[in-house]
Amino acid sequence: MKEELGDYALIRLTPELIAKKRDELLAGFTFKGTQRSPSTVNRYMATLSTLFTIMVEEWGWLHESPMKRVRKLKEPQGRIRFID
């Protein structure tokens, strides 16, 4: 995310920009050559959301987190496992 958002000032990080970068991340490929799953992208977004929460609540750098208006991607249902 640093390569994608590191050049922007905090005031310029809008929900629209973050959503655009989220979609680009989803369309990209992993180092193994497979396409990223929505679950992986949501984990990246969760990390970014935590950083923004700290910026708002602890450091007072922003008034509101732009992540509040960015939706998560729909994840596939997990495995159902049974004990034999």
N, C-alpha and C positions, 0 to 999 in steps of 0.2 A: 504494500500500500504506500510505502514511502516513495517509491518511484512514480506512482500514479498521482498522489495527492501532496507530496512533499514540497512542491514548488508554489502551492497556493497559500495565501494568507488565510488565517482562520476565519475572518469575516467573509471570505469568498467561497467557503465550503458550504454550499447550499444543498438542500435535500435533492434537488434536480441533478446536480453534479454528482453527488454520491450515488444516486440511483443509476445514472449513466455509467459510472465506473463499475458498479455492481454488475450491470448487464454485460459490460465488456469482459469482466472477470469470468462470468459464466460462459461466455462464448469462447474463451481461451482454452488452452490445453495445458496439461500438467507436464512435468519433466519426463514422464513416461510416455507421453504422446496421446494420452486419453483425455477426453473432454472432462472438465471439472463438473462435479455434481452440485446440485443446489444445496446440499448439506454442507459441502466444503465452503461454498460462497457464504452461506449463513454464518459459519464459524468466523470467517474473516469479518463479516459485518458485526458480529457480537463483540469482537475485540475492539473494533473501531467505536462501537457504541459505549463500551466501558471507558475508553479514553475520553470521549466527549463528556460522559457523566462526571468523570474526575475533573475535567476542565471547568464544568459548570458549578458543581457542588463544592469542591474543595479549593480550587485555585481561583475561581471567579473570573476566568478569562472570557467566558461567554455568558449571555443571559439565558439562552436555551439551546439544547442539543438539536442539531439538524437531523439526527438519527431518529427522532421521535416521529418524523413524517416520512421515513423510508420504510417500505414494507419488506418483510422477509419473503424469500422465495418458498414456494410450496415444496416440502420434502416428501420423498416416497415413504410409505409405511415401512416400519422396521420388520425384522424377521420375527416370526412366531416360533418359539421353541418349546418343545415338550420334553419332559423328563421321562426316560424309558424305565 
